[in-house]
Amino acid sequence: MSWFPGRALRARVGGRPGVMGLIRDLAASVVMLYGGAVAAWLILRLLFPDSRWSWLALASTFALYLFVPLLLILPLAWLARSRWAWRAAAFPLFVFLWMFGGLFLPNPPAGQGDGPTLTVMTFNVWGFNNRAASVASVIRRVDPDVVLLQETRGWMASDLREELGEEYPYVVLPYTSPSGMLSIFSRYPILSSEWVSSPSIWRWAQHAVLDIDGRQVHVVNLHLSSSSSIWRLRDLTWRLRSTYIQREKEARTYQAFLSRLDGPVIVAGDFNTTDQTTAYHILTKGLRDAFRTAGWGLGHTYPAQPWRFRRFLVPARLVRIDYITYSPHWSAVRAYIGPWDGVSDHLPVVAELRLR
């Protein structure tokens, strides 16, 4: 039976076969339109960056939710009883499995290595968090070797240093600059540290060189620009697009810096973007995502708890925007979402990495 609407109805107007045929044709049409929309999105995201159009930016950011209609599309394809409808439904299903299916597969064994295993934790503690003891409690529960923190204002950084000084004697604290309020706490000696800045980026990055059992390891703490300011501005479409342009600029700047580093590299922090966006793919070129490699599930880290925007309820764990990535010098043993401190709007990410 053809999927074209109305053809079955013309076969017998008013009779039951005609009505059912119309329903099947309409079902097939919906399936074909959905499959075509997913195909068009894929083509456009290959040809253009997210920042080209605000709708493309939102579609890439919330790519996971573009496949929620599959719950309806697959039954409609069965109802249509058309091979074209099945093909149209199978295409977005294949794309979903390609993009996200690996998150639910058993993790392959970590590669062999004779180097040490390093536990890394990244956590955006929230800029107005004044409960350093709660953050310190989460860190102690995870017991990482290196902690990369974002949004540690002056009082939080100094309080954490006092709380964790004995366990983490090597510290790089925030600088009075647009640094995203970054801090690094380490059990291993920090040989040097610097701030990565450029006129084209709003937030600086934090780069430290650690001595891990005699090997120099580069650790980069990032906090890319967010889109949170759009809720307070009138020109929503333009402002939204400008934040994506800015993140892509920052990603290119940081990627250029990372390409000059020699030796093992770990890049972690709050990227403020999901893993299907242009900024993510620019930034992680040559790097591996620890959670995608050694984690299980969606791994969503933001928001940590539900909150309301005007009359709308934003559910918890909506997106994954916090990451631990690493160079091929490492293999990921395990990655998971850490416990919540009860205050921050993010959840921490933890990864065990082994030097090859």
N, C-alpha and C positions, 0 to 999 in steps of 0.2 A: 504494500500500500504506500502510495506517495505521502510524503510528509507535508505537502503543500496544503494549507488550510482551505477548507471549503470544497475540495474535490470530492471527498466522500459524501458530503451533504448533497451535492448535486446528483449523486447516484440515486438517492431516494429521499426526497424532501419529506420531512415529517415522520418517516418510519424510524424504527429503532436502529437499524443498521446505519442510517444516515447520521443520527445523533451521536452514536458511539464513534462513528468515523470522524465527525467533527471534533469530538473531544480528543481523540487520538492525534488528529492533525494539529490541534492547538497545543497539546502536550509536546509533540515533536518540535513545533515551532519555538516553544519556550526553551527546550533543550538546545536547539540549534543556535538561538540567539545568545544563550549563556556561553556555549562553547566558543562562538565567534568573538564574544567580548573578552574572554580570557586570552584567546589567541592575539587579539588586537593589543591588549595590554602587554603581553610578552614581547611583541614586535616593537612597540613604542619604547619600552624600557631598555631594549637592546640598542635602539637607534639614538635615544636621547637620555640625558641625565634626569634625575627626578626633579631637579630645580627648573626644568623647562616649563612645566605646568604644575600648578598647585594640586590639581586632582590626581596627576600622575605621582606626585610626591606622597599624597595620602594613600593611594592604592598600593604603592610599594611598601610604605611603612606598615600598613595593616594587611599585608599580602595574605597572611594566614586566614583572615576572615573573609577573603574573597572566595574561599572554597567552602564556606558554610552552606551556601545554596546546594551543594552536592547532595545534602541530606534529602532535598526535594527533587533534584534533577534526576537522580538515579531511579527513583520510583516512576517519574514521568517518562523516562526512557523505556522502562519496562511496559508502561501503559501504551506508549506510542506503537510498540511492536514494529519498529522500523530500524533497519540496519544503519541508516544515516543518523538516526537519533542516538543509537548506541555508540556510534563513532564519535558523535559530538559530545556525548557524556563521558566517554572513555578518555578523551583528550585532557580535560581539566583534572580528571582523577589521576592520570599519569603525571601531570605537572605537580599536583599536590604531593604525590609520593616522591617525586624527584626532589622537591624542595624541602619537605619536612619528614618524609618517611624514615630517613636515617636516624632521626631523633628517638625513634621507638624500636630500633633494632638492637640486639645485643652488641656490646662494645667489643671490638677486636682486641686481642692481647696487646699490651704496650710493647713497643720495640725494646730490644735488649740494649743495655748500656752499662758501662762500667763506672759512670759518674754518680754523684749523689742524687738523692730524691729531694726535691724542694717543694714545700707546700706554700702556695701563694694565695692570698686572700685580697679581694678588692671590695670596697664598701663605700658607698656614698651615704654619709651619716646624716645629711640634711643640715643646711646652714644655720638653722635656729635650734638645733638640738643642744640642750644644756645638760644632758645626762651622760657625762663621760663614763661614769661607773657602769652604766648599762652597755655602752659600746665596748668597754674593756671586758665586761663579762662575756659578750659574744666572741670577742677575740680569744679569750682564754678557752672557751668551749671548743672553738675550732682548732686552736693551738697551731697556727701557721708559723712558718719561718720568716716570711716577709709579708707585710701588710701595706697595701696601698689604699689610702683614704682620700675621699673627695669631700669638699665643703666643710673642712675643719677650720672654723673660725678661730681667732686667736685664743679665746678661752678654752675651746675644745681641745686644740692642739696642746696647749700647756697643761691642761688637766690630764690628758691621756699620757703625756710624757711623765707626769708625776705618778700616774696609776701603773704604767707599764715599764717604767724605767729599768727595773731590775731584770725583767724578762726580755726586753728589747732595748739594749743599750745604745744601738746605733739608729739615729733619727735624723731625718731631713724635714724641717718644719716649713710652714707656708711663708712666703715672701710677701711683702706689702706691695702687691702688683696684681694685675688681672690674671691671677694664676689659677683661678678656680678653687683656691684654698686647699691645695694639695699637701699631703704629708706621707712620708714613708717611714715605717718602723721595721727594723730588721734585727735578727739575731746574728747575722753575719756582718763583718766589717764593711762599712761604706767607704770606698777609696776616694771617690770624688762625686760631686753633684753639680748640676747646672740647670738653668731654666731655658727652655727652648721657646724662643719668641720670634715674631715676625710682624711687620706692619699690617699684614693681611689677616691676622687671626686675633680674636678677641681674648681668648684664654690661653695662657702659656701652659706648656707641658713641663713635667718634672722628670729629669733624667739623672739616674744614679748608677754608678759602677760599683758592684759588690764583689767581694772576694769570697767565692764559694769553694772552700777547700783547695785554695791555690789557683783557681780559675776565675778570670774576670768575666762577670756577667752583667749585661746592660739591662736595667730595669727602667721602664718608661711609664709614668703615671699620667693618664689623660683624663680630661673632662671637657668634652666638646660642647659647643654652644647648644642651648636648648631652644625649643619653640614655645616655652611657657608664656612669654610676653605677649603672644598673639591674643590671649583672652582679654587683655586690657586695652586693645587697640581697635580702632574703627575699620581701617582698611585691612580686613582679615586676609583676603586672598593674597594681596601684595606682601604683607608682612610674613605670612606663612612661607611663601616662596623665597623671600629674602633669607629666612633662617636656614633653609635647605642649601641655598647658594653659599652661605657662610660656612656651614658644616663641610661642604665639599671643598672649599678653600682650605679650611683647617686640615682636612684629611690629606690633601695634596702636599701641604707644607710638612706635616708630620711624616708622611711617607717618604718624602725627599730626605728628611733627616734620618729616618730609619735605614734607608738604603746605604747610608755612609757608615753605619756601625759595623764593626768587625767582631765576630764572635757570637756567643749565645745571647739571645735577646728575648725579653718578656715585655709585652705591652698590655697593660690592663687599665681598667677604669670605667667611667660612665661615658659611653660614646653618644648617648642621647639619640640613638637611631637603631632601627632593627636590622637584622642581617640580610634583608632583601633590598636594601637601599644602595644608591650609588656611593654615598659617603662611606658606608661599611666596606664595600668592595674595593674602593680606592685605598682606604687605610690598611686593610688586611692583606694587601698584595704581598705575597711571599711569606705570610704568616698563617698559622693554623689556629682555629678556634677550639679552645680546650673543651668547652661544653659540647660542641658538635662532635668532637672526636671521642671523648670519654665520659660524657654525661648521658642522662636518659630523661626523656620527657621534653616538654616545651621549654622549661627553664626560665619562665617569665620572672622578672625581678621588679617590675614597676606597674602600678603602685603597690606598696606593701600591704595596704589595706584600702577598702572602698572609701571614696570621697565623693562629694557632690559638687558639680559645676552648675550653678543656678538650679534648675529643676531636674537636671539629669544626674543619674547615679553612675559614676565611673567604677566599674568592678575592679577588684584586686587582681594582681598578676595579669595585667592586660597584655603587656609586651615584654620582650627581652631586650634591654638596652645596656646592660652591664656585662663586661667581657673580660676574659683572660685569654690572650693570644700569645703565641710563641713562635720562634724561628725553628727551622728543621733540626737545629742542634739538640732539641728536646723531643721526648715522647711523652704523651699524656697518659698517666696511669689511672687517674680518676678525676672527675669534676662533678660538682653538685652545688645546689643553692643552700647557703648557710642559714642559720637561725636569725630571727628578727630581734632587734633590740627593743621593740615596743614603741619607738618614737620615729625613726627615719621613714621616709617615703619610699626607700629602696630596700631590697634584700641583698645581702652579700653573695658573692660568687667565690667558690673555693676550687682550686685545682692542685693536684699533685703531679709534678713534672719531674722527669728523670733525664739527666744529661746523657746523651748518647756517648 
